[in-house]
Amino acid sequence: MIACGAFAELPSVFVTIAAPIYWISLGLYAGRSIYRAIVLGRWNPGKDIVLVTTAICWYVGIIQFNSDYAFTVTNVIIHGIPYMVLVYWFGCLGRQNQSARRWPKIGTFLGTVWVLAYAEELLWDCGLWHERGWLFGPAWHLERFDLILVPLLAVPQITHYVLDGFIWKRKSTRRLFARANAS
């Protein structure tokens, strides 16, 4: 989650410069996607849907509401759940097709995800933010360890982006599917 007040307001000249670059980039992507779909017959709906929903999610949660809660809820629903399904599918279902063992695996998988997410948020809140004592307990006052704690807590996000890079590479994704189905 993003801490309340975590967004610094930039000078308006930044918006004046960055906004057209953003909209031109988005327009070029849309034009390329439409060209690939209509002219080349190679549409990638998954990638396009993720781009559009991510843009909407960031706009609604961060720009419109400036709320870490609104951003987190929308991001988890449109991005986190499909991502967990992909990870579960590759990790569990690709190895064996025994439906009788599928349900315990789902519970273990979701429980592990919940424990890791809670532990990460606990470290962020107790170690740095001190905003949700009602949920995580008292602050730990680890100010001397900020230089260690922040990069350590950035590892899950960096890992997520690296995994996204592998998932969106179409040729390597096909190889992963083939390996998962062969096992």
Number of C-alpha atoms within 10 A of each C-alpha: 15 15 15 12 10 11 12 6 8 8 8 9 9 10 12 10 10 12 12 11 12 12 11 12 12 15 12 12 14 15 12 13 19 16 14 14 14 11 10 10 10 12 16 12 11 9 11 14 12 14 15 12 15 16 12 17 23 18 14 16 19 18 13 12 13 18 19 16 16 17 22 18 15 18 19 14 12 16 16 14 12 13 16 15 12 14 15 16 14 16 13 17 20 17 14 14 12 8 8 8 12 13 10 9 14 15 11 11 16 13 12 12 13 12 11 13 13 13 13 16 18 20 19 20 22 20 19 19 18 18 16 14 13 7 11 17 13 14 17 12 13 11 10 8 11 13 9 9 16 14 11 11 14 11 11 14 10 12 11 11 12 11 12 12 12 13 17 12 10 11 10 12 14 12 11 16 13 12 13 17 14 10 10
